[in-house]
Amino acid sequence: METKGLLEAPISRIHMEPMDVINGFEVRPGMYEVNGATAIPCGVNFTVYSYGATSCELLLFKRMEAEPYAVLKFPENYKIGKVYSMIVFGLNVHDFEYAYRMDGPYDPREGLLFNKNNTLLDIYAKAVAGQRLWGIPQMEGDVYRARVVKDDFDWKDSGQPLIPMEDLIIYEMHVRGFTKHDSSGVAHPGTFAGLKEKIPYLKELGINAVELMPIFEFDEMRDYRVVDNKPVMNYWGYNTVCFFAPNTSYTAKVEYNKEGTELKELISALHENGIECILDVVFNHTAEGDERGPCFSFKGFDNNIYYMLTPDGHYYNFSGCGNTLNCNHPIVQQMILECLRYWTTAYHVDGFRFDLASILGRNEDGSPMSKPPLLQSLAFDPILGSVKLIAEAWDAGGLYQVGSFPSWNRWAEWNGRYRDDLRNYLKGDYSMSHTAATRITGSLDMYGKDGRGCEASVNFLNCHDGFTLWDLYSYNEKHNEANGWGNTDGSSDNRSWNCGAEGETQNEEILALRRRLAKNAVTVLMLSRGTPMFLAGDEFLNTQFGNNNAYCQDNEISWLDWRFLEKNREHFEYMKNVIRIRKEHDVVRKSAKSCSLGYPEIQTAEPDNKTKILRVIYAGRNHEDTNDDLVCLAVNVFWEWQEFEPPALPSHMMWQVEADSFGNYLPGGIPGGLAVEPAGCRVQMGPRSTLVLVAHNRYR
């Protein structure tokens, strides 16, 4: 998006001659509708607002210098309503950084924290200075400052994939951890550029969407500690400093005043390869924390507006991180909406996953709202009309809205009940077969009303928050001692199973069982209605050594170890195969044209007194095909061999094994070129295994 086009109308209404001189700088009233600092032909426009401030100063700094070289106080006649705006002529964006000071009443019990000595980061800053090098702490007295970004990125003719929710396969990843390990083999480890180098790998795997854990500017050193002589820090990044600025420490090169270019290059390359980019956004709290935390931005502009406060001025903490953004105040709504519009237009982002999204539906007193204005505004905003909106439909205050999140048929949800129910089932609780069938076929008990449908369900078994897939079947208990909290942090409700030994083992029987259970999990995930999502590294059985809350681990605990790709190549190839099956068969993902053989769209056969196998059969005709398509998922979570008889087919058709976690029909679990048809009318299933059968024309 070109700045000129954005500002053309406001500029045309302003005669661009100076009107005043402040501290040697020629100035005039600015463009009040354009928040932040914006380069224009004659200089820079600065616009900032505060409801409680009585005056505002603009501070200009030379790069890397602690004290401002100029302080420009906004004249009273440069303020309209609650907005201060000023054009400063002759400024070159490469020559300065900027910040603000706001004066006004100071009364913490009333939520007022104005202090004319505080240096404040622009809420609408497009780049934050001093954050370029990862792991370098701010020195005492350092303050956050902003830079003006010139956006001249050429997107050429690249469009966005616009993949329907039901066709997405989401791959959740941490930008730094994805390629930081020496084994990643990239030229720029731990960066947007390093991720870009791995796009051929992502295409081979078969995913078509990446979900990036927080890439908004955050300070990884805010909670820096040393535990057992090892540093721990805010590695995940769920502690936002600025919502409009990309994390500059994720770039391979310096981008002074061009911040965001490397991220845009990544997104453009993903789109060229048919892969969407979803951002994990954290609008539930900020890095300013509670009363003990710093005042570097929101607190200093309007603390009593941006945060939920108790009657005596303390901070509600529904986020578990010290403060809670007051998302349904009109000013905060406006900021969030403008932020998401910015990332949609300037970065061509395809969707947003909202961390602890239930907070976005709380009123200013913390109570849940039936029709939260913010969620409704996002659902109906025309600029956001094509982006995905995905809610983590719970918060740290106990509000759990999975299946009931206010949606207006626009919001999808991380389906936490899918994760919990299928974890229980897949580790051996075959009595849960009916619940498992409901989850596999789209959780319509939750999403079958109000016109939502299974596309509202983002299905997952593992994500950044919890065990990896390998650890899910290697540990009964969490092992978070390295975090420094005496193993008290992280969830104890993991529904995991170590298969007979806690953690690492040389017992090949246990290892084989773990590998099979991992195959079962990805088979069920890819053969479920709804949108599948899995954690980066699960395709080659990466481990976090039992740590289920690795938020502070910038080391081998969190970094993907790419050596596992060769060690567990069989699992990787199996994962590719079940992704292929999902993509090739419309009937698995969504309603298709009716099957001419009379089979219903979805048919389930649950365990009975003959077999403990759960079967789900999808039937129909793919939208671009006139041939009938039948796919059967069979799951045996029992610890003994079982058998079943698949549905009868016409004489010209046969059932063919396409995936086999036990390896009874397919060595390695995937087709080796020749069709494999179960002998006779009975299908044999090994203990704790899955099969995928596809109906084929016998004479093709």
Phi and psi in degrees as a GROMACS rama.xvg file:
@    title "Ramachandran Plot"
@    xaxis  label "Phi"
@    yaxis  label "Psi"
@TYPE xy
-85.6008  136.215  GLU-2
-61.8518  -37.4786  THR-3
-57.3087  -44.9929  LYS-4
-63.481  -38.3936  GLY-5
-64.6021  -38.7439  LEU-6
-100.412  2.49889  LEU-7
-56.4844  -46.1844  GLU-8
-66.9345  -48.2323  ALA-9
-60.0002  -41.7001  PRO-10
-61.7954  -39.0638  ILE-11
-64.912  -17.6706  SER-12
-94.6184  -2.19191  ARG-13
-118.628  127.926  ILE-14
-74.8112  118.756  HIS-15
-87.079  45.3613  MET-16
-106.154  146.658  GLU-17
-62.8713  150.079  PRO-18
-116.35  -26.781  MET-19
-142.232  169.51  ASP-20
-127.424  125.093  VAL-21
-124.246  119.321  ILE-22
49.4761  38.6052  ASN-23
88.2909  -3.00505  GLY-24
-103.951  132.544  PHE-25
-76.5897  133.221  GLU-26
-141.293  169.44  VAL-27
-161.091  162.277  ARG-28
-55.7932  144.864  PRO-29
-102.914  -154.445  GLY-30
-101.171  100.795  MET-31
-70.1361  -21.592  TYR-32
-83.4112  -10.6698  GLU-33
-108.845  101.487  VAL-34
-72.2518  152.376  ASN-35
90.8828  -164.101  GLY-36
-111.907  127.053  ALA-37
-131.8  127.675  THR-38
-71.3569  132.814  ALA-39
-130.359  167.622  ILE-40
-54.8174  -32.4707  PRO-41
-99.2307  -3.13021  CYS-42
162.582  -132.621  GLY-43
-136.978  135.185  VAL-44
-96.3549  127.754  ASN-45
-115.092  122.286  PHE-46
-130.925  130.466  THR-47
-148.389  151.461  VAL-48
-135.822  155.892  TYR-49
-157.745  136.08  SER-50
-82.5507  -27.3394  TYR-51
-106.061  -12.8578  GLY-52
-71.4536  150.489  ALA-53
-104.007  -16.42  THR-54
-160.267  164.026  SER-55
-142.64  138.689  CYS-56
-122.719  139.485  GLU-57
-97.4105  127.742  LEU-58
-108.404  130.447  LEU-59
-113.011  129.455  LEU-60
-120.242  146.189  PHE-61
-76.429  150.172  LYS-62
-58.7508  132.128  ARG-63
73.8121  4.05647  MET-64
-98.3973  142.983  GLU-65
-79.0221  -33.1616  ALA-66
-105.374  144.452  GLU-67
-68.0889  143.477  PRO-68
-88.4002  -10.5766  TYR-69
-153.023  141.878  ALA-70
-125.953  119.963  VAL-71
-117.54  110.422  LEU-72
-82.2918  131.408  LYS-73
-66.7934  123.447  PHE-74
-61.1864  152.475  PRO-75
-59.2016  -34.0457  GLU-76
-79.2884  1.36547  ASN-77
-94.1922  6.72617  TYR-78
-109.785  124.62  LYS-79
-118.346  122.127  ILE-80
62.0768  -118.742  GLY-81
-108.546  12.3832  LYS-82
-110.591  129.447  VAL-83
-102.235  132.229  TYR-84
-145.994  136.067  SER-85
-152.195  134.037  MET-86
-94.3347  127.121  ILE-87
-106.931  116.06  VAL-88
-78.4198  148.564  PHE-89
80.3296  1.6498  GLY-90
-76.1971  132.622  LEU-91
-99.1897  123.873  ASN-92
-60.0014  -21.8163  VAL-93
-79.8787  -9.58531  HIS-94
-100.909  -4.68902  ASP-95
-150.884  162.781  PHE-96
-123.384  163.651  GLU-97
-142.933  161.505  TYR-98
-157.295  -178.656  ALA-99
-130.624  159.575  TYR-100
-128.992  132.588  ARG-101
-117.587  132.521  MET-102
-105.77  154.88  ASP-103
164.962  -171.906  GLY-104
-69.3204  145.447  PRO-105
-120.025  109.032  TYR-106
-153.071  88.9062  ASP-107
-54.8246  -34.4122  PRO-108
-65.0468  -25.3232  ARG-109
-97.3154  4.27042  GLU-110
79.8281  17.1335  GLY-111
-104.306  120.867  LEU-112
-126.119  29.6601  LEU-113
-66.0414  137.492  PHE-114
-152.088  113.576  ASN-115
-66.5455  -8.96156  LYS-116
-94.6711  -9.24827  ASN-117
-80.065  131.817  ASN-118
-92.071  125.507  THR-119
-116.647  136.164  LEU-120
-77.8219  132.52  LEU-121
-57.2915  124.445  ASP-122
-57.8618  -32.5897  ILE-123
-98.1334  18.6659  TYR-124
-61.9956  136.637  ALA-125
-91.8857  -9.10789  LYS-126
-156.109  141.18  ALA-127
-111.18  127.282  VAL-128
-79.2539  155.501  ALA-129
82.2151  8.35095  GLY-130
-113.75  9.05003  GLN-131
-63.8681  -41.2895  ARG-132
-97.1667  121.747  LEU-133
-65.429  136.522  TRP-134
80.5364  9.95061  GLY-135
-100.843  114.092  ILE-136
-72.2432  151.462  PRO-137
-68.2503  142.898  GLN-138
-78.7994  156.816  MET-139
-57.0388  130.569  GLU-140
93.9886  -14.2711  GLY-141
-65.0627  145.871  ASP-142
-130.417  156.015  VAL-143
-73.2057  137.27  TYR-144
-134.721  161.996  ARG-145
-113.46  159.956  ALA-146
-123.204  153.551  ARG-147
-86.3121  130.17  VAL-148
-103.876  128.397  VAL-149
-95.4354  116.547  LYS-150
-100.888  99.8687  ASP-151
-125.82  27.7588  ASP-152
-65.6517  134.757  PHE-153
-98.9876  107.404  ASP-154
-79.96  -3.0428  TRP-155
52.972  -135.488  LYS-156
-103.441  15.4703  ASP-157
-67.2688  127.327  SER-158
-97.9001  -178.887  GLY-159
-102.899  145.939  GLN-160
-61.0969  -34.9961  PRO-161
52.3233  53.1005  LEU-162
-81.4585  130.157  ILE-163
-59.3422  150.18  PRO-164
-53.8827  -43.2033  MET-165
-69.0991  -16.5278  GLU-166
-96.6254  -5.44369  ASP-167
-73.8527  146.735  LEU-168
-128.574  106.49  ILE-169
-94.0759  134.896  ILE-170
-117.779  106.42  TYR-171
-85.5041  132.558  GLU-172
-148.158  158.182  MET-173
-101.854  124.199  HIS-174
-56.4869  -48.323  VAL-175
-69.1934  -48.7099  ARG-176
-66.8683  -21.49  GLY-177
-64.0971  -38.9855  PHE-178
-127.587  9.4834  THR-179
-71.1229  -32.1582  LYS-180
-63.5544  144.071  HIS-181
-55.8265  -28.2089  ASP-182
-74.2029  -7.40983  SER-183
-67.5332  -28.6923  SER-184
73.6844  16.7256  GLY-185
-97.1225  160.163  VAL-186
-76.8971  -24.9083  ALA-187
-128.599  72.8552  HIS-188
-63.44  142.808  PRO-189
77.9219  18.25  GLY-190
-131.34  170.924  THR-191
-58.6295  -40.1088  PHE-192
-64.5309  -38.6632  ALA-193
-63.7292  -39.9487  GLY-194
-62.4398  -42.0741  LEU-195
-58.4701  -37.1067  LYS-196
-62.5895  -23.79  GLU-197
-92.3108  5.67963  LYS-198
-58.6399  -41.0253  ILE-199
-57.0239  -36.3001  PRO-200
-64.3034  -44.6527  TYR-201
-61.5382  -38.9828  LEU-202
-66.5009  -40.4111  LYS-203
-62.0353  -41.608  GLU-204
-62.0069  -39.4104  LEU-205
109.106  0.725234  GLY-206
-71.7009  159.311  ILE-207
-132.302  16.1612  ASN-208
-154.948  135.245  ALA-209
-108.774  138.174  VAL-210
-111.911  109.471  GLU-211
-87.2986  123.155  LEU-212
-58.8028  165.084  MET-213
-44.1724  127.359  PRO-214
-120.22  4.14593  ILE-215
-68.1308  154.609  PHE-216
-59.3368  125.08  GLU-217
-137.802  160.179  PHE-218
-105.299  102.745  ASP-219
-64.3864  -15.4632  GLU-220
-94.3454  1.79372  MET-221
-58.1805  -39.4734  ARG-222
-114.084  35.0927  ASP-223
-62.7087  133.122  TYR-224
-144.643  169.232  ARG-225
-120.895  123.712  VAL-226
-123.011  120.554  VAL-227
50.8853  44.7523  ASP-228
67.0221  16.694  ASN-229
-122.167  137.342  LYS-230
-73.2858  141.564  PRO-231
-127.518  149.778  VAL-232
-155.43  -175.854  MET-233
-84.7255  72.9036  ASN-234
-70.2177  -43.2271  TYR-235
-64.2878  -39.0229  TRP-236
94.7811  14.8541  GLY-237
-82.0818  59.614  TYR-238
-160.421  72.6196  ASN-239
-68.7516  135.894  THR-240
-93.3824  -41.9875  VAL-241
-148.016  127.768  CYS-242
-80.7975  -17.4294  PHE-243
-99.933  -4.54618  PHE-244
-112.933  134.751  ALA-245
-74.7373  156.452  PRO-246
-72.5209  108.422  ASN-247
-70.0077  -18.6782  THR-248
-77.0329  -4.6101  SER-249
-92.6693  8.98099  TYR-250
-102.129  150.068  THR-251
-80.6794  -21.2838  ALA-252
-136.807  161.417  LYS-253
-68.8321  138.826  VAL-254
-128.712  43.3232  GLU-255
-49.0733  120.215  TYR-256
64.1563  8.34953  ASN-257
-125.817  22.5183  LYS-258
-52.961  136.972  GLU-259
101.564  -11.8321  GLY-260
-62.5065  -46.4701  THR-261
-65.0161  -36.757  GLU-262
-65.6607  -41.1416  LEU-263
-65.1369  -38.2917  LYS-264
-61.9321  -39.6371  GLU-265
-63.2076  -49.5227  LEU-266
-63.3058  -40.6317  ILE-267
-61.245  -42.9075  SER-268
-66.8495  -38.9953  ALA-269
-59.4861  -46.4521  LEU-270
-61.6085  -41.2146  HIS-271
-59.8911  -24.7167  GLU-272
-103.206  15.8075  ASN-273
74.0907  24.8931  GLY-274
-116.523  127.75  ILE-275
-84.2025  160.038  GLU-276
-121.656  117.841  CYS-277
-111.242  134.145  ILE-278
-102.571  135.868  LEU-279
-84.5955  112.717  ASP-280
-112.735  146.866  VAL-281
-123.035  83.2483  VAL-282
-98.379  15.7848  PHE-283
-92.7754  -21.2884  ASN-284
-159.629  175.889  HIS-285
-131.244  176.35  THR-286
-77.6716  0.296186  ALA-287
-75.6481  -16.584  GLU-288
65.9818  -158.727  GLY-289
-94.82  -150.33  ASP-290
-59.0133  -26.7079  GLU-291
-86.1951  -9.95267  ARG-292
-84.7078  172.176  GLY-293
-73.9209  164.387  PRO-294
-119.636  94.0898  CYS-295
-122.82  -5.41668  PHE-296
-157.162  -91.7942  SER-297
-57.4684  -43.3954  PHE-298
-58.657  -38.1919  LYS-299
-80.272  -20.0542  GLY-300
-87.4515  -47.7875  PHE-301
-165.969  74.8179  ASP-302
-53.992  -41.5749  ASN-303
-77.2812  -5.67505  ASN-304
-100.078  -45.1309  ILE-305
-78.0359  -19.6954  TYR-306
-122.246  149.356  TYR-307
-76.3558  123.004  MET-308
-120.584  146.354  LEU-309
-72.6261  166.734  THR-310
-56.6049  -23.5419  PRO-311
-101.676  16.3032  ASP-312
90.0836  4.41117  GLY-313
-83.6513  171.486  HIS-314
-98.9204  126.244  TYR-315
-64.959  146.478  TYR-316
-129.528  61.171  ASN-317
-76.6084  -7.35099  PHE-318
-92.4142  -18.328  SER-319
77.0048  8.47354  GLY-320
-123.847  18.8739  CYS-321
106.417  -39.3244  GLY-322
-140.023  172.12  ASN-323
-138.879  123.94  THR-324
-64.2165  140.83  LEU-325
-87.4686  69.7728  ASN-326
-65.1313  -23.5136  CYS-327
-101.221  14.9094  ASN-328
-78.955  137.003  HIS-329
-53.3531  -36.3522  PRO-330
-67.4953  -41.5327  ILE-331
-71.5627  -39.1041  VAL-332
-54.3387  -47.256  GLN-333
-60.7216  -42.4487  GLN-334
-63.7512  -45.7714  MET-335
-64.9337  -43.4535  ILE-336
-62.7736  -44.5385  LEU-337
-64.7094  -36.8397  GLU-338
-62.2833  -49.8469  CYS-339
-66.788  -35.1794  LEU-340
-61.8875  -40.5852  ARG-341
-61.3076  -48.8302  TYR-342
-66.5669  -29.0548  TRP-343
-73.1032  -40.6873  THR-344
-87.8468  -43.7938  THR-345
-81.0415  -27.7383  ALA-346
-116.706  -3.55298  TYR-347
57.4916  35.3223  HIS-348
-66.3724  143.292  VAL-349
-95.7772  -14.5227  ASP-350
-176.487  168.06  GLY-351
-135.715  133.983  PHE-352
-106.028  122.884  ARG-353
-98.0914  113.082  PHE-354
-65.4586  135.384  ASP-355
43.6866  55.0194  LEU-356
-67.4288  -19.2133  ALA-357
-61.4355  -25.8288  SER-358
-61.2401  -32.6158  ILE-359
-66.6201  -12.281  LEU-360
-106.58  11.5728  GLY-361
-92.4922  142.267  ARG-362
-73.0903  176.241  ASN-363
-64.6279  -21.4218  GLU-364
-93.2288  4.64125  ASP-365
93.9703  -8.30151  GLY-366
-77.105  144.976  SER-367
-66.4881  144.292  PRO-368
-109.443  145.877  MET-369
-76.0358  -34.9856  SER-370
-132.388  77.4211  LYS-371
-60.9808  126.479  PRO-372
-58.1585  -39.1959  PRO-373
-63.4476  -48.9534  LEU-374
-62.168  -37.4087  LEU-375
-68.6081  -42.0054  GLN-376
-61.1042  -42.522  SER-377
-66.4463  -37.1619  LEU-378
-64.6926  -33.1525  ALA-379
-108.926  2.29512  PHE-380
-66.8276  128.857  ASP-381
-65.9089  -35.9758  PRO-382
-67.306  -32.2487  ILE-383
-89.6504  11.1471  LEU-384
-62.1199  -22.9751  GLY-385
-111.087  -3.19484  SER-386
-85.4668  152.989  VAL-387
-78.0034  138.334  LYS-388
-118.706  112.402  LEU-389
-122.064  124.775  ILE-390
-103.14  133.366  ALA-391
-83.314  98.3954  GLU-392
-85.0935  51.1239  ALA-393
-157.885  171.961  TRP-394
-144.818  177.718  ASP-395
-77.9781  -6.05061  ALA-396
-91.6226  5.45324  GLY-397
97.1364  1.33012  GLY-398
-82.444  115.45  LEU-399
-119.753  114.092  TYR-400
-122.413  23.5675  GLN-401
-62.9068  121.653  VAL-402
92.6783  -11.4053  GLY-403
-134.233  14.989  SER-404
-65.8635  133.439  PHE-405
-57.5224  124.901  PRO-406
-126.96  -32.6296  SER-407
50.6522  32.4141  TRP-408
57.2245  26.5341  ASN-409
-119.897  -29.6886  ARG-410
-91.5341  129.999  TRP-411
-97.3482  169.652  ALA-412
-135.289  143.071  GLU-413
-64.4355  119.037  TRP-414
-87.3368  88.2241  ASN-415
-64.2159  -26.7907  GLY-416
-73.4018  -33.3331  ARG-417
-58.3447  -50.2891  TYR-418
-56.2196  -51.6694  ARG-419
-67.9899  -46.0658  ASP-420
-67.2145  -42.5246  ASP-421
-76.664  -28.1119  LEU-422
-61.3602  -44.075  ARG-423
-60.6985  -47.6271  ASN-424
-65.4913  -48.0486  TYR-425
-69.8047  -18.9723  LEU-426
-87.7154  1.56887  LYS-427
130.731  1.40822  GLY-428
-86.424  79.4702  ASP-429
-69.6397  -12.5995  TYR-430
-68.5058  -13.9364  SER-431
-91.3096  18.9415  MET-432
-58.5394  -39.8777  SER-433
-65.0166  -44.6941  HIS-434
-63.684  -41.4652  THR-435
-60.7131  -42.3059  ALA-436
-61.6435  -39.0449  ALA-437
-63.8315  -42.5996  THR-438
-68.0826  -42.7038  ARG-439
-63.1142  -35.1445  ILE-440
-92.3314  17.3176  THR-441
113.121  5.12663  GLY-442
50.7029  47.4367  SER-443
-70.6279  -13.2021  LEU-444
-65.2137  -23.1119  ASP-445
-103.763  -36.6348  MET-446
-116.721  10.2382  TYR-447
-88.5106  2.61698  GLY-448
-112.314  165.632  LYS-449
58.6075  22.6327  ASP-450
72.7358  15.3419  GLY-451
-75.4886  -58.7919  ARG-452
82.9177  172.219  GLY-453
-69.1779  -16.313  CYS-454
-67.6181  -10.1948  GLU-455
-79.9356  -9.85355  ALA-456
-100.929  115.81  SER-457
-93.6029  108.338  VAL-458
-86.1027  134.684  ASN-459
-154.737  152.962  PHE-460
-113.352  -23.9116  LEU-461
-143.388  146.745  ASN-462
-149.664  -174.011  CYS-463
-58.9359  -30.2564  HIS-464
-95.3157  91.055  ASP-465
134.719  -166.712  GLY-466
-70.6679  148.376  PHE-467
-70.1759  170.932  THR-468
-60.4821  -44.8012  LEU-469
-64.0099  -42.0953  TRP-470
-68.4239  -26.5502  ASP-471
-59.2505  -30.5766  LEU-472
-112.158  18.8246  TYR-473
-122.935  -12.9816  SER-474
-137.816  133.509  TYR-475
-83.1193  -28.0252  ASN-476
-127.823  155.078  GLU-477
-70.0396  154.155  LYS-478
-136.648  79.3165  HIS-479
-107.157  24.4078  ASN-480
-57.452  -33.5072  GLU-481
-64.6103  -15.2533  ALA-482
-77.6794  -17.8075  ASN-483
90.1916  12.7686  GLY-484
-114.149  23.3883  TRP-485
65.3365  29.4243  GLY-486
62.0862  24.9257  ASN-487
-91.7794  -16.4423  THR-488
-86.4977  164.641  ASP-489
81.7847  156.278  GLY-490
-73.5561  142.673  SER-491
-96.4564  -4.06359  SER-492
-98.3668  78.4435  ASP-493
-100.183  -20.7299  ASN-494
51.6235  42.474  ARG-495
-105.006  174.359  SER-496
-151.574  129.454  TRP-497
-86.1176  0.785138  ASN-498
65.1286  15.3371  CYS-499
120.152  -9.41636  GLY-500
-149.762  135.925  ALA-501
-81.4392  115.009  GLU-502
80.8125  -147.455  GLY-503
-64.3843  144.009  GLU-504
-153.892  155.947  THR-505
-102.399  2.36643  GLN-506
-72.322  109.893  ASN-507
-67.318  -30.6973  GLU-508
-64.9798  -42.2549  GLU-509
-66.9759  -42.52  ILE-510
-62.4155  -40.2874  LEU-511
-64.3789  -40.0044  ALA-512
-64.7632  -42.3697  LEU-513
-60.3674  -44.2407  ARG-514
-62.784  -37.9011  ARG-515
-69.0309  -41.3918  ARG-516
-64.0182  -35.6961  LEU-517
-64.9615  -40.7314  ALA-518
-64.0267  -40.2033  LYS-519
-58.0777  -43.8704  ASN-520
-62.3253  -47.52  ALA-521
-71.6713  -28.8163  VAL-522
-63.7957  -50.6769  THR-523
-62.7767  -42.3565  VAL-524
-58.8825  -46.7809  LEU-525
-76.4488  -17.4376  MET-526
-101.993  18.4942  LEU-527
-102.411  144.647  SER-528
-69.6882  144.59  ARG-529
112.941  -175.281  GLY-530
-99.5892  116.717  THR-531
-78.2826  143.306  PRO-532
-137.621  138.301  MET-533
-140.829  164.388  PHE-534
-86.321  135.167  LEU-535
-53.4951  133.374  ALA-536
98.6133  -21.2554  GLY-537
-66.5821  -21.72  ASP-538
-71.8807  -16.3264  GLU-539
-128.566  23.9377  PHE-540
62.5474  47.3176  LEU-541
-65.1534  151.132  ASN-542
-122.132  151.002  THR-543
-113.252  17.9899  GLN-544
59.178  34.2631  PHE-545
87.3008  0.360649  GLY-546
-80.5645  118.211  ASN-547
-105.881  15.5006  ASN-548
-150.73  60.7715  ASN-549
-83.4521  36.1552  ALA-550
-63.1871  -23.0639  TYR-551
-113.684  9.98458  CYS-552
-103.99  94.1647  GLN-553
-93.5564  71.7082  ASP-554
-165.39  -164.585  ASN-555
-63.7199  -16.2582  GLU-556
-64.1043  -41.7297  ILE-557
-100.355  -29.0723  SER-558
-69.2281  139.562  TRP-559
-67.0809  130.301  LEU-560
-97.0304  101.907  ASP-561
-71.2443  -7.44031  TRP-562
-65.5388  -24.7278  ARG-563
-66.7356  -20.3062  PHE-564
-61.4627  -41.2908  LEU-565
-80.199  -38.7079  GLU-566
-60.6214  -39.6632  LYS-567
-114.648  40.4438  ASN-568
-57.4493  -35.2654  ARG-569
-61.7649  -42.3407  GLU-570
-65.5978  -40.1421  HIS-571
-59.6987  -46.0663  PHE-572
-65.7072  -36.1824  GLU-573
-64.1507  -43.3195  TYR-574
-60.4603  -45.2871  MET-575
-56.6933  -39.2601  LYS-576
-67.5105  -44.2124  ASN-577
-72.6688  -27.9786  VAL-578
-65.0841  -43.1519  ILE-579
-58.5452  -45.3507  ARG-580
-58.6109  -46.1296  ILE-581
-59.7888  -44.9259  ARG-582
-70.7242  -29.9093  LYS-583
-81.8284  -15.75  GLU-584
-121.547  100.482  HIS-585
-54.4861  -34.2604  ASP-586
-63.9032  -24.6346  VAL-587
-72.6192  -39.2679  VAL-588
-87.5174  -28.7533  ARG-589
-163.142  168.955  LYS-590
-62.4598  134.993  SER-591
-119.726  -179.419  ALA-592
-65.3991  148.712  LYS-593
-58.6755  142.868  SER-594
-73.0524  129.257  CYS-595
-72.6474  -12.8963  SER-596
-84.7677  -2.32465  LEU-597
90.0774  0.994496  GLY-598
-72.9566  143.181  TYR-599
-69.1077  164.394  PRO-600
-58.0739  -44.8539  GLU-601
-134.586  131.374  ILE-602
-132.058  131.873  GLN-603
-116.964  141.824  THR-604
-124.427  112.707  ALA-605
-95.3485  163.735  GLU-606
-54.4904  144.333  PRO-607
-136.372  -161.282  ASP-608
-76.9661  -3.47756  ASN-609
-99.8465  -33.895  LYS-610
-149.687  150.827  THR-611
-101.906  18.1448  LYS-612
-88.2013  135.943  ILE-613
-95.72  130.185  LEU-614
-124.049  137.053  ARG-615
-124.742  122.709  VAL-616
-115.689  122.973  ILE-617
-101.291  135.443  TYR-618
-139.648  147.737  ALA-619
159.41  -161.378  GLY-620
-128.054  129.798  ARG-621
-58.4477  147.902  ASN-622
-60.975  -26.4899  HIS-623
-107.748  21.5888  GLU-624
-141.225  146.26  ASP-625
-97.1825  -7.1148  THR-626
-82.8152  147.57  ASN-627
-68.1952  144.753  ASP-628
-129.512  122.431  ASP-629
-128.035  130.417  LEU-630
-129.835  130.995  VAL-631
-119.227  121.801  CYS-632
-98.9849  126.608  LEU-633
-121.352  132.145  ALA-634
-129.011  122.904  VAL-635
-116.532  102.22  ASN-636
-93.9296  2.65789  VAL-637
-77.1844  159.758  PHE-638
-94.902  15.1857  TRP-639
-132.177  161.639  GLU-640
-59.134  143.536  TRP-641
-137.033  163.523  GLN-642
-142.398  157.898  GLU-643
-151.074  162.711  PHE-644
-107.143  117.064  GLU-645
-69.8787  161.298  PRO-646
-55.715  145.462  PRO-647
-67.0146  145.88  ALA-648
-121.601  157.306  LEU-649
-59.5314  160.748  PRO-650
-61.7826  -25.1947  SER-651
-85.5828  2.61746  HIS-652
-122.936  158.275  MET-653
-146.212  153.108  MET-654
-82.774  136.48  TRP-655
-128.161  135.709  GLN-656
-77.4707  125.447  VAL-657
-112.663  -20.6863  GLU-658
-151.616  139.582  ALA-659
-150.603  99.2213  ASP-660
-68.859  -25.1  SER-661
-83.3502  -26.3407  PHE-662
83.7501  17.1761  GLY-663
-69.2349  -39.4034  ASN-664
-103.564  -32.8946  TYR-665
-125.376  112.324  LEU-666
-59.2767  129.942  PRO-667
81.5995  -10.4071  GLY-668
89.8155  -4.88453  GLY-669
-125.839  156.565  ILE-670
-60.1381  139.091  PRO-671
-105.192  15.6249  GLY-672
117.962  -45.2626  GLY-673
-90.0594  143.435  LEU-674
-68.8655  137.908  ALA-675
-117.461  113.333  VAL-676
-108.192  125.981  GLU-677
-55.5236  136.944  PRO-678
-70.5937  137.976  ALA-679
67.3101  -152.026  GLY-680
-103.841  4.83436  CYS-681
-116.607  137.928  ARG-682
-106.812  127.113  VAL-683
-95.4214  132.742  GLN-684
-125.303  127.694  MET-685
-68.9698  167.525  GLY-686
-58.5859  140.068  PRO-687
47.1794  67.1036  ARG-688
-144.516  167.214  SER-689
-131.288  152.017  THR-690
-134.615  147.592  LEU-691
-122.781  122.502  VAL-692
-111.971  140.326  LEU-693
-127.384  134.681  VAL-694
-77.4266  127.956  ALA-695
-124.346  155.946  HIS-696
-73.5234  124.386  ASN-697
-64.4526  -24.985  ARG-698
-111.253  19.1497  TYR-699
